Amino acid sequence: MNPGVRFIPPWTEGLWTPPHTQGPRFDNIPSDPASVLLIGCGAVGSVVAHHLASSEVIADVVLADVDADLAKKTASRLRRPNVRAMQLDASDPRALAEATRGCRLVINTALPRFNRGIQEVALEAGLDALQVCPVLEELSDEPLHLRF
């Protein structure tokens, strides 16, 4: 670096504030127990369902799968009053929107091909979404703008 040139980071001039200095990251997370929609009740989904159902910070768990019998079997194995099952086609945006009502978190353990649709519905509803099987390269060229 040239001794005659002084580097002034842009954030010292008020032009930009680094993300790590913007204050608490989690100051807007509600503290009341959350209701969760879990999509996919297969091998991974059933394990996630067990953990959610036994957590004190989760109020209700809705287990959703295209196979209604699988969702019901998974819910009955958990033997918890805060767990219910429903049939859901994750490729249907209207059905997804209806299923997310009353939930604060959507967890997708179904196939990755449903990720984008689930993310879009969750984003539109202002919900948090977790994709267990993320796909780094989407088939579409359209960017998905997520809030963090």
C-alpha positions as CSV (number, residue, x, y, z in Angstrom):
1,M,0.0,0.0,0.0
2,N,1.3,3.5,-0.9
3,P,2.3,5.3,2.4
4,G,0.8,8.5,1.0
5,V,-2.6,7.0,0.5
6,R,-4.8,6.3,3.5
7,F,-7.5,3.7,3.2
8,I,-10.8,4.6,4.8
9,P,-13.2,1.8,4.9
10,P,-16.6,2.9,3.6
11,W,-18.5,2.0,6.8
12,T,-16.4,4.6,8.8
13,E,-17.8,7.3,6.6
14,G,-21.4,6.2,7.1
15,L,-21.7,5.0,3.5
16,W,-22.1,1.3,4.4
17,T,-22.6,-0.6,7.7
18,P,-21.2,-4.1,7.7
19,P,-24.0,-6.7,8.5
20,H,-22.2,-7.8,11.7
21,T,-22.5,-4.3,13.2
22,Q,-26.1,-3.7,12.5
23,G,-27.3,-4.9,15.9
24,P,-29.0,-8.0,17.1
25,R,-29.9,-10.4,14.4
26,F,-32.7,-12.2,16.3
27,D,-34.4,-9.3,18.0
28,N,-37.7,-9.8,16.1
29,I,-38.2,-13.5,16.7
30,P,-41.4,-14.1,18.6
31,S,-41.0,-16.0,21.9
32,D,-44.3,-17.7,21.9
33,P,-44.4,-21.4,20.8
34,A,-44.5,-21.8,17.1
35,S,-46.8,-23.8,14.9
36,V,-45.0,-25.8,12.2
37,L,-46.0,-27.2,8.9
38,L,-43.8,-30.2,8.1
39,I,-44.1,-31.3,4.4
40,G,-43.0,-34.8,3.7
41,C,-43.4,-37.8,6.1
42,G,-40.9,-40.2,4.7
43,A,-37.7,-41.3,6.4
44,V,-36.3,-37.8,7.0
45,G,-39.7,-36.2,7.7
46,S,-40.7,-38.8,10.4
47,V,-37.5,-38.1,12.3
48,V,-38.0,-34.4,12.1
49,A,-41.6,-34.8,13.2
50,H,-40.4,-36.7,16.3
51,H,-38.1,-33.9,17.3
52,L,-40.7,-31.2,16.6
53,A,-43.4,-33.0,18.6
54,S,-41.2,-33.5,21.6
55,S,-40.0,-29.9,21.7
56,E,-41.4,-27.4,24.3
57,V,-40.9,-24.5,21.9
58,I,-43.3,-26.0,19.3
59,A,-47.0,-25.5,19.9
60,D,-48.5,-27.5,17.0
61,V,-47.1,-29.7,14.3
62,V,-49.0,-30.3,11.1
63,L,-47.7,-33.3,9.2
64,A,-48.5,-33.1,5.5
65,D,-47.8,-35.5,2.7
66,V,-49.3,-36.4,-0.7
67,D,-49.9,-39.8,0.9
68,A,-52.6,-39.0,3.6
69,D,-52.2,-42.5,5.1
70,L,-48.5,-42.0,5.6
71,A,-49.1,-38.6,7.3
72,K,-51.7,-40.2,9.6
73,K,-49.5,-43.2,10.5
74,T,-46.6,-40.9,11.3
75,A,-48.8,-38.7,13.5
76,S,-50.3,-41.7,15.3
77,R,-46.9,-43.1,16.1
78,L,-45.9,-39.8,17.8
79,R,-48.9,-40.0,20.3
80,R,-48.9,-36.3,20.9
81,P,-52.0,-34.1,21.2
82,N,-50.2,-31.2,19.4
83,V,-49.7,-33.3,16.2
84,R,-52.2,-33.6,13.4
85,A,-52.0,-35.0,9.8
86,M,-53.3,-33.8,6.5
87,Q,-53.0,-34.7,2.8
88,L,-51.1,-32.1,0.8
89,D,-49.9,-31.9,-2.8
90,A,-46.8,-29.8,-2.5
91,S,-47.0,-28.9,-6.2
92,D,-50.3,-27.1,-5.7
93,P,-49.7,-23.4,-4.7
94,R,-53.3,-22.9,-3.5
95,A,-53.2,-26.0,-1.3
96,L,-49.8,-24.9,0.1
97,A,-51.1,-21.5,0.9
98,E,-54.1,-23.0,2.7
99,A,-51.9,-25.4,4.6
100,T,-49.6,-22.7,5.9
101,R,-52.4,-20.6,7.5
102,G,-51.7,-20.4,11.2
103,C,-48.2,-21.6,10.9
104,R,-45.0,-19.6,11.5
105,L,-42.5,-22.1,10.1
106,V,-42.6,-24.4,7.1
107,I,-40.2,-27.3,6.9
108,N,-39.8,-29.2,3.6
109,T,-38.5,-32.8,3.8
110,A,-40.2,-33.7,0.6
111,L,-38.4,-33.9,-2.8
112,P,-36.2,-30.9,-3.7
113,R,-38.3,-30.3,-6.8
114,F,-40.9,-28.7,-4.5
115,N,-38.5,-26.3,-2.9
116,R,-39.1,-23.2,-5.1
117,G,-42.9,-23.4,-4.8
118,I,-42.8,-23.9,-1.0
119,Q,-40.3,-21.0,-0.7
120,E,-42.5,-18.7,-2.8
121,V,-45.7,-19.5,-0.7
122,A,-43.8,-19.1,2.6
123,L,-42.3,-15.8,1.4
124,E,-45.6,-14.4,0.3
125,A,-47.2,-15.4,3.6
126,G,-44.3,-13.9,5.6
127,L,-43.3,-17.3,7.1
128,D,-39.9,-18.8,7.7
129,A,-39.0,-21.8,5.6
130,L,-36.5,-24.5,5.9
131,Q,-35.4,-26.8,3.1
132,V,-33.9,-30.0,4.3
133,C,-32.7,-30.9,0.8
134,P,-31.6,-27.6,-0.9
135,V,-30.9,-27.5,-4.6
136,L,-28.1,-25.2,-5.5
137,E,-29.0,-24.9,-9.1
138,E,-32.6,-24.3,-9.9
139,L,-34.1,-25.3,-13.3
140,S,-35.5,-21.8,-13.7
141,D,-33.5,-18.7,-14.7
142,E,-35.7,-16.5,-12.6
143,P,-34.0,-15.5,-9.3
144,L,-35.9,-16.0,-6.0
145,H,-35.5,-13.1,-3.7
146,L,-35.6,-14.1,-0.1
147,R,-35.6,-11.9,3.0
148,F,-33.0,-12.5,5.7
